[in-house]
Amino acid sequence: MKILIADDSRVMRQIVVRTLRQAGFGDHDLIEAANGQEAFDLAKSEQPDLVISDWNMPEMTGVEVLRKLRAAGNDVKFGFVTSESTPEMKEQAEAAGALFFIVKPFSAERFDEVFAPILG
């Protein structure tokens, strides 16, 4: 399986990758995007099985990426790992089709709980 990790912070992408490995998902093909436009382009070209996205990124926010993918008919499994969390953000994410909303800081246990049903 292929997982796309989209976050404008290189350090945060590394933390997500490390936490995925700690949660037992390190054998998946992990690809990274540094901004929203790159995430959208890679989601189209690489056809990942799952997109883990930050909310606030340059060029396009995570929820804009999700909405644009859905508008293009792409139904990739998509969710957020973000430091901000308001009820409005969660509502927007859910309305756009997000499967999960994980708030930083997170743990390997939280990743396992969320991703095990998605990744099998």
Backbone as a chain_set.jsonl record, in Angstrom:
{"seq": "MKILIADDSRVMRQIVVRTLRQAGFGDHDLIEAANGQEAFDLAKSEQPDLVISDWNMPEMTGVEVLRKLRAAGNDVKFGFVTSESTPEMKEQAEAAGALFFIVKPFSAERFDEVFAPILG", "coords": {"N": [[0.833, -1.184, 0.0], [0.312, 2.303, -0.542], [1.16, 5.321, 1.005], [0.526, 8.714, 1.235], [2.028, 11.478, 2.665], [1.319, 14.618, 3.648], [2.599, 17.639, 4.497], [3.731, 20.851, 5.371], [5.879, 21.109, 6.999], [8.979, 19.694, 7.209], [10.089, 18.338, 9.362], [7.783, 17.558, 10.768], [6.676, 15.802, 8.885], [8.617, 13.795, 9.02], [8.218, 12.962, 11.664], [5.616, 11.925, 11.484], [6.1, 9.799, 9.702], [7.882, 8.262, 11.288], [6.179, 7.649, 13.42], [4.206, 6.188, 12.106], [5.743, 3.941, 11.456], [6.345, 3.016, 14.052], [3.807, 2.28, 14.788], [3.441, 0.084, 13.301], [3.124, 0.272, 10.554], [5.179, 0.626, 8.797], [6.034, -0.82, 6.609], [4.735, -0.039, 4.399], [4.627, 1.824, 1.295], [5.896, 4.939, 1.514], [5.272, 8.232, 0.663], [6.01, 11.734, 0.22], [4.706, 15.061, 0.502], [5.259, 18.556, 0.286], [3.586, 20.726, 0.255], [0.21, 21.917, -0.359], [-0.491, 21.926, -3.13], [1.426, 20.211, -4.232], [0.699, 17.901, -2.853], [-1.834, 17.427, -3.955], [-1.132, 17.017, -6.671], [0.577, 14.757, -6.446], [-1.215, 12.929, -5.347], [-2.834, 12.487, -7.516], [-0.997, 11.521, -9.479], [0.491, 9.442, -8.24], [-1.379, 7.757, -7.108], [-2.081, 7.036, -4.285], [-3.021, 4.859, -1.527], [-3.865, 5.955, 0.773], [-4.132, 9.219, 2.148], [-2.495, 11.3, 4.343], [-2.877, 14.273, 5.775], [-1.764, 17.582, 6.617], [-3.546, 20.417, 7.923], [-3.198, 23.264, 7.516], [-1.381, 24.494, 4.935], [0.992, 25.808, 2.532], [-0.002, 27.16, -0.685], [-2.264, 25.438, -1.07], [-4.784, 24.507, 1.159], [-5.146, 21.633, 3.341], [-7.846, 20.761, 3.416], [-8.788, 21.938, 1.101], [-7.314, 20.524, -0.78], [-8.461, 17.974, -0.409], [-11.156, 18.517, -1.149], [-10.79, 19.245, -3.836], [-9.724, 16.886, -4.901], [-11.941, 15.165, -4.532], [-13.801, 16.466, -6.171], [-12.666, 15.925, -8.589], [-13.267, 13.325, -8.848], [-11.752, 11.541, -7.417], [-11.501, 9.16, -4.992], [-9.772, 8.586, -2.896], [-8.699, 7.366, 0.289], [-8.681, 9.614, 2.944], [-7.412, 11.853, 5.39], [-6.811, 13.902, 8.318], [-3.934, 15.095, 10.102], [-3.264, 17.257, 12.424], [-2.375, 20.345, 14.119], [-4.236, 22.137, 14.882], [-7.59, 22.329, 15.972], [-10.853, 22.741, 15.644], [-14.395, 22.709, 16.236], [-15.617, 23.53, 13.855], [-13.637, 23.047, 11.925], [-13.471, 20.261, 12.054], [-16.065, 19.626, 11.208], [-16.003, 20.659, 8.57], [-14.017, 18.998, 7.491], [-15.206, 16.458, 7.716], [-17.505, 16.867, 6.141], [-16.299, 17.2, 3.676], [-15.374, 14.696, 3.218], [-13.43, 13.442, 4.749], [-11.85, 10.788, 6.555], [-10.73, 10.673, 9.061], [-9.534, 12.617, 11.866], [-6.878, 13.601, 13.37], [-5.385, 14.963, 16.182], [-2.461, 16.802, 16.882], [-0.365, 16.718, 19.767], [0.352, 13.311, 18.827], [0.175, 9.702, 19.125], [1.781, 6.488, 18.645], [-0.028, 4.543, 19.336], [-2.469, 5.834, 18.91], [-2.324, 6.185, 16.135], [-2.334, 3.503, 15.352], [-4.876, 2.75, 16.227], [-6.501, 4.35, 14.564], [-5.572, 3.824, 11.912], [-5.394, 1.031, 11.536], [-7.997, -0.151, 10.926], [-8.354, 1.058, 8.447], [-6.117, 0.452, 6.857], [-5.873, -2.22, 7.137]], "CA": [[0.0, 0.0, 0.0], [1.047, 3.547, -0.657], [0.635, 6.376, 1.87], [1.033, 10.058, 0.973], [2.07, 12.327, 3.862], [1.391, 16.006, 3.195], [2.786, 18.613, 5.573], [4.753, 21.8, 4.951], [7.019, 20.964, 7.903], [9.742, 18.471, 6.959], [10.214, 17.649, 10.648], [6.5, 16.903, 11.065], [6.559, 14.634, 7.988], [9.486, 12.761, 9.591], [7.558, 12.449, 12.87], [4.502, 11.087, 11.031], [6.702, 8.57, 9.171], [8.387, 7.481, 12.427], [5.036, 7.149, 14.189], [3.618, 5.103, 11.302], [6.603, 2.761, 11.639], [6.146, 2.536, 15.42], [2.473, 1.692, 14.862], [3.446, -1.15, 12.515], [2.778, 0.517, 9.153], [6.402, 1.046, 8.136], [6.313, -1.585, 5.394], [4.014, 0.581, 3.283], [5.385, 2.768, 0.486], [5.578, 6.263, 2.036], [5.693, 9.353, -0.172], [5.805, 12.977, 0.953], [4.428, 16.312, -0.194], [5.624, 19.685, 1.146], [2.537, 21.747, 0.235], [-1.074, 21.406, -0.831], [-0.481, 21.663, -4.575], [2.22, 18.995, -4.418], [-0.127, 16.793, -2.363], [-2.87, 17.17, -4.97], [-0.482, 16.449, -7.86], [1.042, 13.399, -6.129], [-2.395, 12.068, -5.165], [-3.286, 12.12, -8.864], [-0.001, 10.76, -10.245], [0.98, 8.268, -7.517], [-2.523, 6.927, -6.714], [-1.89, 6.416, -2.968], [-4.181, 4.218, -0.896], [-4.233, 6.797, 1.91], [-3.477, 10.515, 2.267], [-2.469, 11.884, 5.681], [-2.579, 15.657, 5.437], [-1.87, 18.7, 7.539], [-4.644, 21.308, 7.536], [-2.658, 24.517, 6.982], [-0.188, 24.353, 4.108], [1.045, 26.789, 1.453], [-0.545, 26.905, -2.014], [-3.603, 24.873, -0.952], [-4.94, 23.872, 2.466], [-5.481, 20.214, 3.275], [-9.258, 20.551, 3.076], [-8.916, 22.292, -0.317], [-6.801, 19.356, -1.516], [-9.487, 16.938, -0.333], [-12.308, 18.925, -1.969], [-10.387, 19.212, -5.249], [-9.641, 15.467, -5.276], [-13.305, 14.634, -4.637], [-14.413, 17.083, -7.347], [-12.072, 15.254, -9.751], [-13.696, 11.927, -8.842], [-10.772, 10.724, -6.706], [-12.078, 8.793, -3.687], [-8.705, 8.096, -2.023], [-8.921, 7.516, 1.737], [-8.039, 10.888, 3.251], [-7.688, 12.383, 6.713], [-5.954, 14.986, 8.786], [-3.12, 15.116, 11.31], [-3.077, 18.695, 12.504], [-2.241, 20.9, 15.462], [-5.429, 22.928, 15.166], [-8.809, 21.529, 15.965], [-12.076, 23.412, 16.083], [-15.567, 21.975, 15.744], [-15.854, 23.91, 12.457], [-12.675, 22.327, 11.092], [-13.893, 18.859, 12.008], [-17.262, 19.572, 10.359], [-15.566, 20.839, 7.183], [-13.288, 17.786, 7.098], [-16.19, 15.384, 7.548], [-18.354, 17.2, 4.992], [-15.505, 17.019, 2.459], [-15.135, 13.273, 3.023], [-12.295, 12.931, 5.533], [-12.135, 9.606, 7.373], [-10.211, 10.836, 10.417], [-9.009, 13.925, 12.248], [-5.987, 13.329, 14.495], [-4.808, 16.212, 16.673], [-1.107, 16.749, 17.424], [0.551, 15.592, 19.579], [-0.286, 12.012, 18.644], [0.988, 8.564, 19.558], [1.711, 5.292, 17.803], [-1.286, 3.852, 19.688], [-3.557, 6.541, 18.216], [-2.191, 5.843, 14.72], [-2.784, 2.119, 15.188], [-6.329, 2.759, 16.418], [-7.144, 4.971, 13.412], [-5.167, 3.288, 10.623], [-5.571, -0.428, 11.411], [-9.196, -0.477, 10.148], [-8.238, 1.615, 7.096], [-5.047, -0.207, 6.107], [-6.038, -3.657, 7.268]], "C": [[0.872, 1.24, 0.0], [0.361, 4.623, 0.19], [1.324, 7.691, 1.522], [0.913, 10.889, 2.243], [2.298, 13.757, 3.395], [1.471, 16.941, 4.393], [3.899, 19.549, 5.132], [5.979, 21.779, 5.867], [7.715, 19.622, 7.645], [9.869, 17.651, 8.24], [8.917, 16.916, 10.989], [6.277, 15.702, 10.15], [7.401, 13.482, 8.538], [8.856, 12.146, 10.837], [6.391, 11.54, 12.49], [5.033, 9.752, 10.506], [7.175, 7.677, 10.322], [7.221, 6.873, 13.215], [4.303, 6.053, 13.419], [4.429, 3.82, 11.475], [6.398, 2.154, 13.023], [4.791, 1.832, 15.56], [2.358, 0.441, 13.986], [3.098, -0.977, 11.053], [3.988, 0.936, 8.324], [6.717, 0.299, 6.857], [5.546, -1.051, 4.188], [4.948, 1.535, 2.545], [4.97, 4.174, 0.911], [6.142, 7.337, 1.111], [5.296, 10.644, 0.527], [5.55, 14.146, 0.017], [4.656, 17.463, 0.778], [4.609, 20.829, 1.111], [1.277, 21.16, -0.384], [-1.102, 21.076, -2.31], [0.279, 20.381, -4.885], [1.425, 17.767, -3.963], [-1.19, 16.426, -3.391], [-2.258, 16.478, -6.191], [-0.023, 15.01, -7.613], [-0.128, 12.442, -5.92], [-2.925, 11.619, -6.521], [-2.289, 11.183, -9.55], [0.404, 9.45, -9.571], [-0.134, 7.308, -7.079], [-2.325, 6.252, -5.355], [-3.184, 5.773, -2.468], [-4.721, 5.076, 0.243], [-3.457, 8.101, 1.833], [-3.632, 10.984, 3.712], [-1.996, 13.32, 5.494], [-2.644, 16.589, 6.641], [-3.035, 19.565, 7.055], [-4.102, 22.553, 6.842], [-1.351, 24.272, 6.256], [-0.198, 25.458, 3.061], [0.402, 26.25, 0.171], [-1.964, 26.335, -2.005], [-3.702, 24.247, 0.438], [-5.286, 22.399, 2.275], [-6.921, 19.971, 2.873], [-9.523, 20.954, 1.625], [-8.416, 21.15, -1.201], [-7.875, 18.274, -1.568], [-10.674, 17.285, -1.225], [-11.99, 18.836, -3.464], [-10.266, 17.771, -5.746], [-11.036, 14.882, -5.472], [-14.006, 15.18, -5.879], [-13.905, 16.437, -8.635], [-12.429, 13.772, -9.799], [-12.731, 10.993, -8.136], [-11.307, 10.435, -5.303], [-11.037, 8.16, -2.75], [-9.105, 8.305, -0.557], [-8.073, 8.69, 2.208], [-8.398, 11.312, 4.664], [-6.609, 13.345, 7.147], [-5.187, 14.632, 10.051], [-2.702, 16.569, 11.44], [-2.997, 19.181, 13.938], [-3.472, 21.711, 15.861], [-6.659, 22.041, 15.093], [-9.957, 22.362, 16.53], [-13.245, 22.557, 15.612], [-15.851, 22.283, 14.272], [-14.91, 23.167, 11.513], [-13.079, 20.866, 10.946], [-15.119, 18.688, 11.122], [-16.895, 19.702, 8.887], [-14.88, 19.58, 6.661], [-14.266, 16.649, 6.809], [-17.065, 15.621, 6.317], [-17.623, 16.98, 3.669], [-15.17, 15.552, 2.199], [-13.948, 12.702, 3.777], [-12.737, 11.768, 6.416], [-11.697, 9.768, 8.823], [-9.674, 12.242, 10.6], [-8.202, 13.695, 13.517], [-5.322, 14.635, 14.895], [-3.419, 15.946, 17.247], [-1.159, 17.243, 18.869], [-0.227, 14.271, 19.516], [0.673, 10.914, 19.067], [0.873, 7.429, 18.545], [0.415, 4.539, 18.078], [-2.473, 4.494, 18.973], [-3.52, 6.225, 16.724], [-2.706, 4.426, 14.473], [-4.307, 2.05, 15.255], [-7.053, 3.29, 15.173], [-6.836, 4.221, 12.113], [-5.351, 1.789, 10.453], [-6.846, -0.774, 10.619], [-9.099, -0.006, 8.69], [-7.254, 0.818, 6.249], [-5.082, -1.733, 6.216], [-4.907, -4.399, 7.91]], "O": [[2.009, 1.229, 0.473], [-0.852, 4.816, 0.107], [2.553, 7.774, 1.515], [-0.165, 10.995, 2.828], [3.339, 14.072, 2.819], [0.542, 17.028, 5.197], [4.904, 19.101, 4.579], [7.007, 22.371, 5.537], [7.126, 18.558, 7.835], [9.772, 16.424, 8.213], [8.954, 15.775, 11.45], [5.743, 14.686, 10.592], [6.964, 12.331, 8.529], [8.949, 10.936, 11.043], [6.197, 10.494, 13.11], [4.486, 8.696, 10.824], [6.901, 6.477, 10.332], [7.281, 5.713, 13.625], [3.829, 5.089, 14.02], [3.861, 2.738, 11.623], [6.29, 0.936, 13.164], [4.648, 0.902, 16.354], [1.301, -0.187, 13.934], [2.806, -1.957, 10.367], [3.832, 1.537, 7.261], [7.577, 0.73, 6.09], [5.697, -1.563, 3.079], [5.942, 1.998, 3.106], [3.824, 4.57, 0.697], [7.336, 7.35, 0.813], [4.363, 10.659, 1.329], [6.088, 14.222, -1.087], [4.296, 17.37, 1.952], [4.751, 21.8, 1.854], [1.286, 20.031, -0.876], [-1.673, 20.061, -2.709], [-0.162, 19.566, -5.695], [1.471, 16.72, -4.608], [-1.417, 15.247, -3.664], [-2.79, 15.484, -6.684], [-0.208, 14.143, -8.467], [-0.039, 11.268, -6.28], [-3.409, 10.496, -6.659], [-2.683, 10.172, -10.132], [0.635, 8.452, -10.254], [0.146, 6.165, -6.718], [-2.393, 5.026, -5.267], [-4.281, 6.098, -2.922], [-5.881, 4.947, 0.633], [-2.273, 8.107, 1.497], [-4.742, 11.058, 4.24], [-0.853, 13.558, 5.103], [-3.455, 16.413, 7.549], [-3.458, 19.452, 5.905], [-4.495, 22.864, 5.717], [-0.346, 23.895, 6.859], [-1.256, 25.992, 2.73], [0.283, 25.04, -0.021], [-2.783, 26.709, -2.845], [-2.792, 23.528, 0.852], [-5.669, 21.975, 1.185], [-7.2, 19.075, 2.076], [-10.395, 20.373, 0.979], [-9.011, 20.845, -2.234], [-8.166, 17.726, -2.631], [-11.149, 16.435, -1.978], [-12.825, 18.402, -4.257], [-10.656, 17.466, -6.873], [-11.289, 14.188, -6.457], [-14.721, 14.447, -6.563], [-14.611, 16.402, -9.643], [-11.961, 13.043, -10.674], [-12.869, 9.775, -8.24], [-11.537, 11.356, -4.52], [-11.37, 7.313, -1.921], [-9.76, 9.288, -0.212], [-6.881, 8.757, 1.908], [-9.54, 11.155, 5.096], [-5.626, 13.571, 6.44], [-5.704, 13.966, 10.948], [-1.884, 17.059, 10.662], [-3.483, 18.524, 14.859], [-3.713, 21.94, 17.047], [-6.752, 21.132, 14.267], [-10.018, 22.645, 17.727], [-13.095, 21.764, 14.683], [-16.276, 21.401, 13.525], [-15.316, 22.714, 10.443], [-13.034, 20.305, 9.851], [-15.211, 17.72, 10.368], [-17.402, 18.957, 8.048], [-15.126, 19.148, 5.535], [-14.163, 15.969, 5.788], [-17.333, 14.699, 5.548], [-18.238, 16.62, 2.665], [-14.736, 15.195, 1.104], [-13.501, 11.594, 3.48], [-13.845, 11.761, 6.953], [-12.216, 9.095, 9.713], [-9.397, 12.958, 9.637], [-8.762, 13.605, 14.609], [-4.76, 15.336, 14.053], [-3.218, 14.992, 17.999], [-1.956, 18.135, 19.162], [-1.315, 14.143, 20.079], [1.846, 11.172, 19.335], [-0.021, 7.42, 17.7], [-0.176, 3.961, 17.166], [-3.369, 3.801, 18.491], [-4.567, 6.018, 16.111], [-3.425, 4.179, 13.504], [-4.945, 1.378, 14.445], [-8.085, 2.753, 14.774], [-7.734, 4.003, 11.299], [-5.454, 1.315, 9.322], [-6.785, -1.614, 9.722], [-9.699, -0.611, 7.802], [-7.511, 0.54, 5.078], [-4.399, -2.437, 5.472], [-4.973, -5.62, 8.056]]}, "num_chains": 1, "name": "protein.A"}
